[in-house]
Amino acid sequence: MNLQKLILVNNECYKAGKTIVPKGIMVHSTGANNPNLKRYVGPDDGLLGKNQYNNHWNQPCPDGRRTCVHAFIGKLADGSIATYQTLPWNHRGWHAGGKANDTHIGFEICEDNLRNTSYFNKVYNEAVELCIHLCKTYNLTEKNIIGHYEGYKLGIASNHGDPRNWFLTHQKSMDTFRADVKKALTSPPLSPTPPQTTNKLYKVQVGAYSVKANADAMLKKVKAAGFTDAFIKYD
């Protein structure tokens, strides 16, 4: 996971200053064909790139709405994928449109045209890794992760269909998403490989002499210097 941080301090949600005890995670997708993080996160920190329209969410009511999430996942200016934390994880966000705001951390995955499998797989895996991180941080499991549309069915979120429509396009669902998180949470850690020890000896040949007496003299000098593994080769 490529986790960066740019808190949306100018957003009215952040200024409200309310906190929660996270009991779950809600997955959203933006519903717009714009995979670039700079559309939602700003100002430019050198990685995001400049938003020429200045319509990111680091303002009181972005797009005229009272909305804010804890993180966005999408493209940086260089095309790589990153997660940007935009609220403290225990801050009460404005993302669910219901009671889930009081209990759930919410993040948005930036949608594209819905047909780019490579991009989808990258942000899907990034989202899985973010959920693994949050589960470990707040003692949650995959059972505590829901999509926005599932929140609506539970009566704790507004009537939205994300991220189901996008996931299904790429043969994924919230069930497969939870299964991928569970797999990582329950996999045993890899055992470290024990260091290997060797008894390798290193020999040094200091020269070749046609007169044996000269060779013997050099051997004495070498041994006197402490190089006891040095040897003289007689041909």
Secondary structure, 3 states (H helix, E strand, C coil): CCEEECCCCCCHHHHHCCECCCCEEEEEECCCCCCEHHHCCCCCCCCCCCCCCCCCCCCCCHHHCCCECCEEEEECCCCCEEEEECCCCCECCECCCCHHHHCEEEEEECCCCCCCHHHHHHHHHHHHHHHHHHHHHHCCCHHHEEEHHHHHHCCCCCCCCCCHHHHHHCCCCHHHHHHHHHHHHHCCCCCCCCCCCCCCCCCCECCCCCCHHHHHHHHHHHHHCCCCCCECCCC
